[in-house]
Amino acid sequence: MLRIRYNAPVVLTYALLALLLLPLDTLTGGWTTLHLFSVYRCSLLDPLAYIRFFGHVLGHAGLAHYMSNMLLLLLVGAPLEEKYGSRALLLYIAATALATGLVEFLFFPGSALLGASGVVFMMIVLSSFTATERGAVPLTLILVVTLYLGGEIVAGLRSADNISQLTHIVGGVCGMVFAFSGGGAKRGRRR
């Protein structure tokens, strides 16, 4: 008998939580997305500021924004969760959320950031390390860094859209840091 397995609990829960926020945003007239799931410059005395440093990666500006992020997240995230383990991947997501949130907070006082693209870029770069052997740099890593991150640098210099290319770059750098800092495959069973 065929059964469905909840094979990547962190990735699947992340995608489901972000999906549930879309109708909640509509029900609250945008209040929840603005006040809980977007990061922007505000007083550090505001306790919600600390929720936003992490929560912004769950908020999306609509279904199309959600779909573009989640399709990549589901495609790349599940194998990463299998390789690194649920606990490590959750830590990587939280650290990337904090890094991208702090960059937005510190360097872009007149704008707000929401969405999973920084996390997705972290996962894309981290996934290119899956076949890394000691003393060898995978060609896939070189191509990913060149195509994705290089493209974001060029786009950031040439475009004036609402896409935060710096968030993508920070996410990609986080992926490299996690890979090079001993983010090896999990040992033992998934916890």
Secondary structure as UniProt FT lines:
FT   HELIX           9..27
FT   TURN            28..30
FT   HELIX           31..36
FT   STRAND          39..40
FT   TURN            44..45
FT   HELIX           48..55
FT   TURN            56..58
FT   HELIX           63..84
FT   HELIX           86..107
FT   TURN            109..110
FT   STRAND          112..113
FT   HELIX           117..127
FT   TURN            128..131
FT   TURN            134..135
FT   HELIX           139..144
FT   HELIX           145..149
FT   HELIX           150..158
FT   HELIX           165..180
FT   TURN            181..182
//
